[in-house]
């Protein structure tokens, strides 16, 4: 017993969760821009930083709202999320395997967590042994991943989702719900993340403090920079597209937000260039000149983000 869906793969992005959703949407023929998906899901405005800026920051937060908001772009994402410490882990592990086979038999795309490294992967097939998948370090595909191993890792977290066509929401609803979530997430409430992580402006504070005090992980510094700069680039693209779709009397507020997030994106891009993920060297994180540039840019990004969040409030008050 086996099934392979041709032309189903992830879209290569630093933010692998969005890259997998976009790959599934492309396969389903749901045509939206990258910026609209990043923004409508809220991910464009997210930041989540561990106190030593480790590489887990971009994925170690509670993403349920991201999945709910994705409905607004015309898809329904449903699935299983469980830890291997849960009493019913083995049962849900098998359920994930069986439901994924059924979905793929119906040509329904799927994606899941940590089929290779701790990132998200599109699942494009199966055989008697396990899953076939596409994602980071295996763009052309890989497998089988024995289904009994999924979630049975040091992280111990299993996620498997199906992506089906749905009915997209109107543009105003999409924008309002995305920005409302962005503002809520920025308030650093415990419900969005885990101990030792911070969201929103407090996330920047974690990041700055880690780099300033010499506690920042070099690999994590590079990876966080790559992911969050990508997100803010798409925040700008989302706001531009939203202005075209629903601007009206909120046009001025949109322009203000676009200006602030352009500054955030530029600052974080400079951090990413200073601590490059591709070409990363261990000595980068101890280089005083790089640290100085990184701190200057992170402080600029935080200041611009603070102004940008206020501008998002302004947009919501006008819509």
Secondary structure, DSSP 8 states (H G I E B T S, - for coil): --EE-TT------SSHHHHHHHHHHHHHT----HHHHHHHTSGGG--EEETT--TTTTTSB--HHHHHHHGGGTEEEEEEEEETTSTTHHHHHHHHHHHHHHHHHTT--EEEE-SSSSSEEEEEEE-SSEEEEEETTEEEEEEEEEGGGTT-SSS-EEEEEEEEE-----HHHHHHHHHHHHHHHTT--GGGB-TTEEEHHHHHHHHHHHHHTT---HHHHHHHHHHHHHHHHHHHHHHHHHHHHH-GGGHHHHHHHHHHHHHHHHHHHHHHHHT-STT--GGGGG-HHHHHHHHHHHHHHHHHHHHHHHHHHHHHHH-
